[in-house]
Amino acid sequence: MATKTTATIIDTTQAGTAGGELCSAVIESSGQPVLSCYQCQRCGGGCPVAVASGTTPSDFLRLLSLGLADEARKSPLLWLCAGCGTCGARCPNKISTNEVIDELRAVTAGRGSAAEGTGDIPVFHRLFLKQIQYLGRQHELFLIGALKMRTRKFLKDIDLGYQMFRKGKLPLLPHRASGIPEVRSIFKARANARKGAGER
């Protein structure tokens, strides 16, 4: 069942707020027909994290279409979205909200504006992508170490980590992927595309 959030009761006269340019840039760079959303809530009925985040994908699109950048950045859905693509599969207008969310995550990462209840997910997100960019793949032990250093939560989940290490799930050394220059070129191209779309 879709949850009612502030996104559904925002006064439409706020559409011209200062965040409008950023929202327009995010919509453009995502390539999704966000303004075609007519709030049918079919996406919310299938979203596996709508209840946990208190926001449906269509509510999130509504914030962007109104130019409410700060509200969109502070939405728990921004970081709790699992990227499963159910929203796009159920949408009659083929809007993949997860792709829009990916674009806004790239803008929001590092700005310290994550919503309450998202914990260390934004930090994990940044570290994960950094390792992909420089190693071409993920190395779990390095990721865990970097996350511990950044969050200072050295003892959290230590028992689980030890069990994974004993079972060989945490190799000591990373395996370098082939095509690392190509992977880095993808990150560079996306960064350039966002600048071209006028992100700030």
ABEGO torsion letter per residue (X at the ends): XBBBBAAAABBAAAAABAAAAAAAAAAAAAGBBAAABAGAGAAAAABAAAAAAGBBAAAAAAAAAAGBAAAAAABAAAAABAGAGAAAAABAAGBBAAAAAAAAAAAABGAGABBBGAEAAAAAAAAAAAAAAAAGBBBAAAAAAAAAAAAGBAABGAAAAAAAAAAGABBABBBBBBGAAAAAAAAAAAAAAAAAAGBX
